[in-house]
Amino acid sequence: MKFLYHIICISLVIMLVGCGSSKQASTTTPALPQQFEGDSTYLLLKHLGDATSKYKEWNDVVIPIELSLSQPKEFSVTGRATMVKDESIYISIRVFGFEAANIYLNNDSIYATYKLNKLYIAEDIKKLFAGYPVTIGNIQDLLLGRAFVVGKGTLNYEMKDDLTLKLTSSSDLWSVTPNQNLKKGYYIFLFATNCDMLKMLTINIDKYNPINCIYDNSTSTSSGLANSAQISTTIKDTPINAEIKWDLDRAKWNSGAKPNWKAPKGYNQVDASALIKAF
């Protein structure tokens, strides 16, 4: 799970350099319910089946996006995300109609370019995953608001024997916890009982602050995708609150998109950790 801290840092650094203001805003993150009450196996399995039946197969997608930050600085930029399922993620960040920065992840590496200062980073993605069997598909699901099992793909009904399902004490949410022996960490998905859409993912790692992902899928309940994902955590005493909004109405699915990344000529390569420390 440690990879998320690095990915969030890298993404925010690229947006922060030269793009944001110093204004800060406070936000409130919903707390994970503290108590759960058991429910019948039949009802919970029905919820699981209804939730996972919404997850349709796809090969590639190009989606307009809006990236915004409320802490530690406040600003917003637009861009475009191009993804090939289980293979790659390319996010182009645009300012005044021009690409100012980009982020590219595949199963081997993570790359990022900041064009205004002619800087780029290139890192082994396994280092960022810190030994966890995280896949590109897991990251895609996290961003799109689909539940997943680390290293095993998008959540599906056949995984039921390897999951712990519970109903919250208020009965308006039900939870999925994969039964994995992950070192010093665990993660929980929360679904709404009235529509079986994912509402929240919380990730807890020993010695790190929790990462919370809050999903808004109020207008996309039939697709199983989120309209937006709000990601919040605290990194070295600095609160981070970021949001990615997907323009699903303008998404182009299965068009054969195939992004790639090349080291730009004349750019200076910098170490990701050094760049993060600079901010």
C-alpha positions in Angstrom: 0.0 0.0 0.0 2.9 2.3 0.5 2.9 2.9 -3.3 -0.1 5.1 -3.0 1.7 7.6 -0.9 4.4 7.9 -3.6 2.0 8.1 -6.5 -0.1 10.8 -4.7 3.1 12.7 -3.9 4.4 12.5 -7.5 1.1 13.4 -9.0 0.6 16.4 -6.7 4.2 17.6 -7.2 3.7 17.8 -11.0 0.5 19.8 -10.5 1.8 22.0 -7.7 4.9 23.3 -9.6 3.9 26.6 -11.0 0.2 25.8 -11.2 -1.3 26.4 -7.7 -1.9 29.3 -5.4 -1.0 29.5 -1.7 -4.7 29.5 -0.5 -5.7 26.6 1.6 -9.1 25.1 2.4 -10.3 22.7 5.1 -12.2 19.6 4.2 -13.9 16.9 6.2 -13.4 13.2 5.4 -16.2 10.8 6.4 -15.1 8.5 9.1 -15.1 4.7 8.6 -18.0 3.3 10.8 -16.5 1.8 13.9 -18.9 -1.0 14.5 -20.4 -3.7 12.3 -23.3 -6.0 12.9 -23.7 -9.4 11.2 -26.3 -10.0 8.5 -27.5 -13.1 6.8 -25.1 -14.7 4.4 -27.8 -14.8 1.7 -28.4 -11.0 1.8 -24.7 -10.1 1.7 -24.0 -12.5 -1.1 -26.9 -10.9 -3.0 -25.4 -7.5 -2.5 -22.0 -8.8 -3.7 -23.6 -10.2 -6.8 -25.5 -7.0 -7.6 -22.5 -4.9 -7.1 -20.1 -6.9 -9.2 -22.6 -7.5 -12.0 -22.3 -3.8 -12.8 -18.6 -4.2 -13.7 -18.5 -4.5 -17.5 -15.5 -5.6 -19.5 -13.4 -3.0 -21.3 -10.1 -2.9 -23.3 -9.2 0.8 -23.4 -10.7 4.2 -22.7 -9.9 7.9 -23.2 -11.7 10.2 -20.7 -11.6 14.0 -20.1 -10.7 14.7 -16.5 -10.5 17.5 -14.0 -7.9 17.3 -11.2 -8.3 19.5 -8.2 -6.6 20.1 -4.9 -7.9 21.7 -1.8 -5.0 21.0 0.5 -2.1 21.9 0.9 -2.9 24.3 -1.9 -6.1 25.1 -3.8 -6.4 24.9 -7.6 -7.8 22.9 -10.4 -6.5 21.8 -13.8 -8.0 19.8 -16.7 -6.6 17.0 -18.8 -7.2 13.6 -20.3 -6.7 10.1 -19.1 -5.9 7.3 -21.5 -5.9 3.8 -20.1 -5.3 0.3 -21.5 -6.9 -2.3 -19.1 -4.3 -4.0 -16.9 -1.4 -2.4 -19.0 -1.0 1.3 -18.7 -2.3 4.7 -17.5 -1.4 8.0 -19.2 -2.7 11.3 -17.7 -2.1 14.5 -19.6 -2.4 17.7 -17.6 -3.3 20.7 -19.6 -3.0 24.4 -18.8 -4.4 27.1 -21.2 -4.9 24.3 -23.8 -1.4 23.1 -23.8 0.1 20.0 -22.1 2.0 21.2 -19.1 2.7 17.8 -17.5 2.0 14.1 -17.9 2.2 10.9 -15.8 2.6 7.5 -17.4 2.5 4.1 -15.6 2.9 0.6 -16.9 3.7 -2.7 -15.3 7.4 -1.9 -15.2 7.8 1.8 -14.6 6.3 5.2 -13.6 7.3 8.3 -15.6 6.3 11.9 -15.2 7.2 15.0 -17.2 6.9 18.6 -16.2 7.4 20.5 -19.5 7.6 24.1 -18.2 10.9 23.4 -16.3 11.9 20.5 -18.7 12.1 17.9 -15.9 11.2 14.3 -15.9 11.3 11.3 -13.6 11.6 7.6 -14.4 11.2 5.1 -11.6 10.9 1.3 -11.2 7.3 0.8 -10.3 8.1 -2.2 -8.1 10.0 0.1 -5.8 6.8 2.2 -5.4 4.7 -0.9 -4.6 7.1 -1.7 -1.7 6.7 -5.5 -2.1 2.9 -5.6 -2.4 1.5 -7.4 -5.4 -0.3 -4.3 -6.7 -1.1 -4.2 -10.4 -1.9 -1.5 -12.9 -5.4 -2.9 -13.0 -5.7 -2.4 -9.3 -4.8 1.3 -9.7 -7.3 1.7 -12.6 -10.1 0.2 -10.4 -9.1 2.5 -7.5 -9.4 5.6 -9.7 -12.6 4.5 -11.5 -14.4 3.5 -8.3 -14.5 -0.3 -8.8 -13.6 -2.6 -5.9 -10.6 -5.0 -6.4 -8.4 -7.5 -4.7 -4.7 -6.6 -4.6 -2.9 -8.7 -7.1 -6.0 -10.6 -8.3 -8.0 -8.0 -10.3 -11.4 -6.5 -10.2 -13.8 -7.8 -7.5 -16.1 -10.5 -8.8 -18.6 -12.9 -7.3 -16.4 -15.9 -7.6 -14.0 -14.4 -5.0 -16.8 -14.7 -2.3 -15.0 -17.4 -0.4 -11.9 -15.1 0.0 -13.9 -12.1 1.3 -15.3 -11.0 4.6 -18.7 -9.4 4.1 -20.5 -7.4 6.9 -23.3 -4.9 7.3 -22.6 -1.7 9.1 -24.5 -0.9 12.3 -26.6 1.7 10.6 -27.5 -0.8 7.8 -27.0 1.8 5.1 -23.6 0.5 4.1 -22.1 -3.0 3.7 -18.4 -3.8 3.7 -16.0 -6.0 1.8 -12.6 -6.9 3.3 -10.4 -9.2 1.2 -8.9 -12.0 3.3 -5.3 -11.4 2.4 -2.2 -11.7 4.6 -0.7 -8.4 3.6 2.2 -7.3 5.8 1.3 -4.6 8.2 -1.8 -3.4 6.3 -5.4 -4.0 5.3 -8.1 -2.3 3.2 -11.9 -2.1 3.3 -14.5 -1.3 0.7 -17.8 0.2 1.7 -20.9 0.0 -0.5 -24.3 1.6 -0.3 -27.0 -0.9 0.5 -29.7 0.9 -1.6 -27.7 0.8 -4.9 -24.7 -1.5 -4.2 -22.3 1.2 -5.5 -18.9 1.7 -4.0 -18.8 4.7 -1.7 -15.5 4.5 0.1 -12.2 2.7 0.2 -10.0 3.0 3.3 -6.4 1.8 3.4 -4.5 1.4 6.6 -0.8 0.7 6.8 1.3 0.4 9.9 3.2 3.6 10.7 1.3 5.6 8.0 -1.8 7.7 8.1 -4.9 6.2 6.6 -5.7 6.8 2.9 -9.4 7.4 2.2 -11.0 7.4 -1.2 -14.5 8.8 -1.3 -16.5 8.1 -4.5 -19.4 10.0 -6.0 -21.4 7.8 -8.4 -24.8 9.5 -8.0 -25.3 9.7 -11.8 -23.5 6.5 -12.9 -25.1 3.8 -10.8 -25.8 1.6 -13.9 -22.2 1.7 -15.1 -20.5 0.7 -11.8 -18.1 3.6 -12.3 -17.6 6.7 -10.2 -18.1 10.2 -11.4 -15.3 11.3 -9.1 -12.8 10.1 -6.5 -11.7 12.2 -3.6 -8.4 11.0 -2.1 -7.2 12.2 1.3 -4.3 11.4 3.5 -1.6 13.1 5.5 2.0 12.9 4.4 4.7 14.1 6.8 2.2 16.3 8.8 0.9 17.8 5.5 -2.8 17.1 4.8 -3.5 16.1 1.2 -6.9 16.4 -0.3 -7.2 15.8 -4.0 -10.1 14.9 -6.4 -10.3 13.5 -9.9 -13.5 14.0 -11.8 -14.3 11.8 -14.8 -16.4 13.1 -17.7 -18.0 9.7 -18.4 -20.4 11.2 -20.9 -17.5 12.0 -23.2 -15.5 8.8 -22.6 -14.4 6.9 -25.7 -14.4 3.2 -24.9 -12.6 0.4 -26.8 -11.3 2.7 -29.6 -7.9 1.0 -29.8 -6.1 3.8 -27.8 -2.5 2.8 -27.1 -0.5 5.4 -25.1 3.3 5.3 -24.7 6.0 7.5 -23.2 9.4 8.5 -24.4 12.1 10.4 -22.5 11.9 13.9 -23.9 15.1 15.3 -25.5 16.8 18.2 -23.7 15.0 17.5 -20.4 16.8 16.8 -17.0 16.0 13.6 -15.2 15.5 14.1 -11.5 15.0 11.7 -8.6 11.4 11.4 -7.5 12.2 11.4 -3.8 14.3 14.5 -4.2 11.6 16.3 -6.1 9.0 15.4 -3.5 11.3 16.7 -0.7 11.6 20.0 -2.5 7.9 20.6 -1.8 
